Structure formats: C-alpha cells, structure tokens
Amino acid sequence: MRIDKLLANIGYGSRKDVKKILKTGVVLADGVVIKDPKTHVNPEEQDVTVNGEKIDYKEFVYLLMNKPAGYLSATEDELQETVIDLLEMEDAVCQPFPVGRLDKDTEGLLLLTNDGQLSHQLLSPKKHVPKTYFATILGEVTEGDIAAFKSGVELDDGYVTKPAILEILQSGNQSTIHVTITEGKYHQVKRMFESVGKKVTYLKRISMGPITLDEEELKIGEYRELTEDEVEALRQAQPIEII
C-alpha cells in the first residue's frame, strides 16, 4: 500500500496533509526515512513509525455495539446522530458500517465492520442467519401467535414472512417475548406483531448468528472489538431452517 494512503486511512489527515508530514522526515519504514508519498510499504511485515511511534494498521475492523435508542444505523446523516458518532476516532477512521440495521428506536446488538465480503455473507437471504430479539408487546401474546409466526405471517404489503420462532416469556395485557427471524425486512418484527393485532412497545436485538450480546460486559452505547474466534464463527455461520 502507498504510504500516503496508509497514513490517510489511519487518521493522519488528507493525502495533502500526509504529504506535508512526509516532507518533515518523521515517517520511517524499518528505520529508513520515507519522503516520497508513492512509496509502497507493507504494514503487516514492516515497522512503520511516525515521530517514533509505531502505527497499528488493521485492514479490517470488526466491532460489536450495544446500540442505544435514538441513533440511526447509518454511516452519516445531516440531521441526526448515527452509530458512527459513538465510535472512538481510531475506530471511526477505519470507516466501518453497520451490518444490516436496527431502527432508530431499537436497542441492542449491532455489528459494524469495513469487511464488505463478511457483511454481504451475513445479510444474504440464502444464508438465513438467525437474529433473536427481546420485545415488550402491548397485548396478550398467545399460543395462536406462536403457531402463526411458525407458519409465516402476511405483512401489510402482502409479503409472507419466512417461519419465525416466537417464545412467550410473560403473557398478559403487556407481554414479553423472544422472537427469532432469519430475514430482515423493514420494521419486520414490529410489522409481524401488527399482523396479529398487537403492538411492539420496546425492541432489543440480543443475538445475531453465533454472537450474543452480554449486557453486563457492554452497557448501552458501549462497543468492543470482536475476538478472532468470534469473527471466524461469523464466517462459518451456517443457515438455519425453522420448521
């Protein structure tokens, strides 16, 4: 990778800014001063330093966030805050993007990465990667709803969902449930409950594929890097069929 692109990617400014830094002679690769912005370096094999500080370059970043309500699952918006605004600069400069989306008022597990191949794999309709949500429902959730979700319900636009697993945690005038779906239509969980005459008043995603949100580890608005084992588990995630 060209040295100017490398330094720009990790937050040293624009290509123009980086050229100014290079001219000062403070950038070294394996102890050799680099002033030409076109010089190619391999940050995984070479020691690249700026002002004596070794740079830590990662081609891909994989983040697990406990998304708070009130933030858009987007990379930028002119009027509203996005989940990217919650990232430290050292992570934001890697330009990660949300894998799928959570509604603005929905909380919970959100993956962010700049690995487009993995993101595509996880969101592919062919993969049927399961996503589980906790929800509070206005209305009594019944065994009939469980059966309806298992068969697939018709949404307001006529689309019939793939089978989903509905588990009742507490049933009453206000119910709590877990629901697992294998697709990601717009406002899907909310629309599924509307189709059976009920309203979602609170929604939180608690797992996606093999990754489960640990709320004791990650408070609302916090995030961490995925471990290598977790990234590999996502790569190996197998589709499921709900029968």
N, C-alpha and C positions, 0 to 999 in steps of 0.2 A: 504494500500500500504506500502511496506517496506520503511523505512526511507532513505536507501541508494538510492533506485530507485527514490523516490520523489525528493531528493536533486539533483541527477544527471539530472533528467528531466527538472529542472528549472534553470540549468546552473551553478551548483556549481562544475562542473568538472566531471571526470570519476568516476566510482564506487570506484576506488583506491584512488582518491583524496578525495572523500566524507568520506571514512573510516578514513583518516588522520584527517579530520575536526571533526568527531565524537569523536575521541580519546581525543581531547582537552577539551571536556566537554562544548562546547558553544552551542550545539543543545538541545533545551528543547521542550517538549510537555506538555502543561498545567502546566508549571513550573517545570516539572520533567526532569532531565538531561537524555539524551539518548546517550549511547555509543555503543550499540550493533546495527550493520547495519541491522540485521534481524528484528528489532523491527517494528511492524506494527503500522501505525498511520492513522487517518482519517483527512486530512487537511480541510475538509468541516465542521467538528464538533469540532476539537481541535485547540488550538492556538499553532502553531509550530513556534519557533523562532530560528534564527541563529545569535549569537552575539547580542541578544536583539532585533533584527529586525524581525518582523512578516513576514512570507513568504506568498505570494499571489499566490496560486496554482489554475490553471484552467485546468480541464481535456481537454476541447475543446477550440479552439480559432477560431474566425470567422472574417476574415478581408476583407475589400473592398479596392481595389487598383485602382488608375488611372494609368494604365501601360504606361510607355514611350516606344517609339520605341527603338530598339537596345538591348532589354533584352529577353532572352529565357523564355518561360513559362515552367520552369522545376525546380527541386529542386537542381540540381547541374550539372555542366559541367566543364570539364577540361580546355577548351579553351576560353569559352565565359561567360559573366556575365548573371546571371539568376535573376528572380524577387525576389528570396530569398535574394539576395545581397542588396536589397533595404530595408529590414526589420531591425528594431532595434533588438539587441541581445535578449531582454526579450521576443520578439515575435518569433524570429527565433528558440530559444531553444525548443519551443513547436512543432517544426517540421511540420509546415503547408505545404500544397502542393496546386498547382493551381487546381481549379475545371474546368476541360477542359483546353483549351489552346487558346492563341492568338499567331498569327505568330510573329516572331521577329520584323518585321517592322510595326505591327499593334498596335495601342494605345487603351486606354480606359478601360472599366470596367472589372476587373478580381477579382474573389472571390478566397480566399485562406483559407483553413481550415485543421485541422487534424481529422475531423469528417468524416470518410470513408463512413458511412451509408448515411449521407446527400449528400455527393458528388455523390455517386452512384445513389441516388434518382434523383438528378438534371440532371445527364447525361444519365439516362436510356432512350433508344429510345421509350419506352412505355409512358413516361411522356410528351413528346413533349413540353418541357419547351421553351417558345419563347425567342429568342435573337435578339435584334434590333441593327443595325449598321448604322452609318453615313458614306457615302463614296463620294469621288470625282471620277468621271468617265471621261475617255478620250473618247469622242464621244457623240452623241446626244441620250439620253435615251427617248424612245417613249412609246406611249400607247400600241404598239405591244409588247414591252418588259414587260410591266405590265401584259398583258394577258399571255405571255409565262411563266413568273415567277409564276403566279397564277395556271397554269396548271402543272408546274414542267418542268424543262429543263434537257436535256441529257448532262452529263458531258463528258469529254474527254475519260473516261474509260468505257463509256456506261451506267453508273448509272444514273437513272432518279430521280431527287430530289423530295422531298415532296413539295407541294404547298408553295409558299412564297408570302409575301405582299411587293410589290415594290411601293414606293411613290416618285414621282418626286418633288424635291424642286426647282430646276432650270435646264432647259434643254438648251443645246447649244453645241458648239464644245467641251466644257467641262461642264459636268452636275454634279449636286449634288443630292443625293438621301438618303432616308431611306429605309432599307430593313429588313424585319423580317423573320427569318427562325426558324424551330423547330427541326433541327438536326445539327450535327457538323462534317461534312465530312472534310477531309484535304483540306485546302485552299478553302473552299466551296464558299464563296461569290465571290472571285476572279475568280474561275472557272465557276461560273454561268454567270458572265458577259462575260467571254471569249466565252461561248457557244452562246451568241447573238452578237458576234463580237465587243466587247468593252473591255476596259482595266481599271482596278481599279488602280488609282494612289495614293489614300490615303484612309485608312480604320480605323474606330474607333468604338468600341462597346460602346453603350450608355445605354443598359439595358439588364438585364437577369432575366426572370420571373418578380417578383414584385419589384426588386431592380433596381433603375435608378441612373445613375451617375450624381452627381451635381458638375459641373466643377468649380463653384465658391467656393465650400467647399473644394474640393480636386483638387489641382493643379497636373499637370503631375509629376508622380514619388511619390506622396504622398499616404497615406493609412490611414484607421481608422478601429476601431472595429465596427462590426455590432451591432445594438441595439438588445435587446431581442425580440422586436416586429418584427424586420426585419428577425431574424433567424426563428421565428415562421412562418412568412409569407412564407419563403422559404420552410419550412417543409410542409406547407399547399398548396403550389403551385399546381394549377390544370392544366392538359394538355389542350391545345387548338387545335382545328382543323381548318385549313384555307381552306375555301370552295370557 
